[in-house]
Amino acid sequence: CLRIRTQKTQTEATLPISYEAYELCGMPDTGKVFKGLKRSMINYPLKNWLKKAGITKPITFHGFRHSYAVIQISLGTDI
């Protein structure tokens, strides 16, 4: 199982994963897999891509994901 804590509500959840996925991730028996990972580290590459594309509007991965989902729903995609 994979234990996560949500960013927004700090709620903990346990997600089942297959043994194969566990082995592929090389997950430790104890402790965090991604130590010290911060939200700014995740959004940094996106900011660089936006800058290179000439987009000045601030966009986060969360907003990008939301926009993509809205577009797919409007196109009739079953998500």
NORKA-V758610 format. One record per pair of residues at least 6 apart in sequence whose C-alpha atoms are under 8 Angstrom apart, sorted by the first residue. I is the first residue (numbers start at 0). J is the second residue. Records with the same first field share a line. If there is no record, write none. Layout:
BEGIN
I->J  J
END
This chain:
BEGIN
0->13  14  15  16
1->13  14  15  16
2->11  12  13  14
3->11  12  13  14
4->10  11  12
5->11  12
26->32
41->60
42->59  60
45->58  59  60
46->57  58
49->55
68->78
71->77  78
72->78
END
